[in-house]
Amino acid sequence: MNHPTHHQIATYLTNYVLSELVKYVMEDTGCSIEEAMERVYNSSLMPALQDEEGELYVQSPAYLYELMQKK
C-alpha cells in the first residue's frame, strides 16, 4: 500500500484550509467567491501557509482565519 508523501499531505491540508478561509471571508463579508479568494490569496498569511516547513497548515482554519484578520 502506498502512503502519501509529506508533500502530498501538506498540499491536501493547505487546500482544505484555503477553502475554509474563503468560506469564512464570504460568510463574514457577504462578498463573492472571487473576492473572497482574492482576499485570502493576497493576505499576508498566504506565504506562511504555503511554507511546508512551517507546517502552519496543520492549524485549524478558524485559528488561521483569526490570524489572517489580525494581519
Secondary structure by P-SEA (a helix, b strand, c coil): cccccaaaaaaaaaaaaaaaaaaaaaaaccccaaaaaaaaaaccccccccccccccccccaaaaaaaaaac
